[in-house]
């Protein structure tokens, strides 16, 4: 497979450049749109990307950071018609390896490509081995990496862990990651869905029964707690556990022992306890809905998972992963997606979090059928309508502020000066809020605002905005 990908809107240029590189034993793939490029990047293992311009579906420099987040971490050499020093500066600030103009000097380009490929090989060989098994956890945002650090710490101990997060944030994935990275990895991982435990059969499911314990008990049954012996017991949605069963669980957790239904002798089970909830257990304790003593038994290490709306920078990687997974599952050709498809995903609030995103991608692929590129029209109408509403609300905000301002004939301003003053006020207020929401994360701020890195830095400097606002 080729190590180089050429992206440029001029098909004659890409073909000629690919032929020139091939004569120097450097095979290269080529495409003429950003959407197709994303599809190729996520199924290939490219070391170098030669990023041109004149693309039909977006500004290539705006896509620089997105390309660099591809799992193979390619380096990007920009090849542009523009000889404007500001454009070259913007490309380097956005992370380009180098910037050259068209037509490229082949000797110079060959030297750059060789350096990129050598650098890529050195970086791969010197990288520290990844010891943490992520178990399908996708993303590299600051909040998610912090949670993975907590996973690594928890996996090194035998302490109980309480995983807290909204529905769809991947609580079971994190629990499995703790188990897979622990000393108990070769033993069972047993899940108890506390929201689905039937009251009448709960003790039988948990503790098992002896033969003859009741009329239809014609054989011995091993309960879930006994099955977790030596491994990990995961209480999913523990906040839904009925009060009647909370006392039963407390006794098991205190002594790691229980008596099967119809049994005489106590049986022990050596399990590591993990629990997860989307509810505020402390508030439930205060309201008498959850036992305080059980709460403290569960609470050893606490891991708080972020909602998807707080880690928008991970959406691109998650989307690519889900597209690849679903295409493989349904034996479909790999699909790319347009920049405005990604913009729509970034501007939705995702109340169902990662699970909702995964289902949305599956629905979009189904709607796309044989089309190679996903566009916003392939998204469910409920998502598209909410994105449109949110965009309109943002536009109406300045109008609403204008209507509430008091002005009279004595100090009514000229339109030009008034527009300049209000634009500056709105931009400054917007940027302060942007830095506050993103915690000063420039990459995320660029994705949310649609600004290039260079433009964002210029505005921050112009308005004296602190990244720690």
Secondary structure, 3 states (H helix, E strand, C coil): CCCEEEECCCHHHHHHHHHHHHCCCCCEEEECCHHHHHHHHHHCCCCEEEECCCCCCCCHHHHHHHHHCCCCCCEEEEEECCCCHHHHHHHHHCCCCEEEECCCCHHHHHHHHHHHHHHHHHHHHHCCCCCCCCCCCCCCCHHHHHHHHHHHHHHCCCCCEEEECCCCCCHHHHHHHHHHCCCCCCCCEEEEEHHHCCCCCHHHHHHEECCCCCCCCCCCEECHHHHCCCCEEEEECHHHCCHHHHHHHHHHHHHCEECCECCCCCEECCCEEEEEECCCHHHHHHCCCCCHHHHHHHCCEEEECCCHHHCHHHHHHHHHHHHHHHHHHCCCCCCEECHHHHHHHHCCCCCCHHHHHHHHHHHHHHHHCCCCEECHHHCCHHHHHHHHHHHHHHHHHHHHHHHHCCCCCCCCCCHHHHHHHHHHHHHHHHHHHHHHHHCCCHHHHHHHHCCCHHHHHHHHHHCCCCCCC
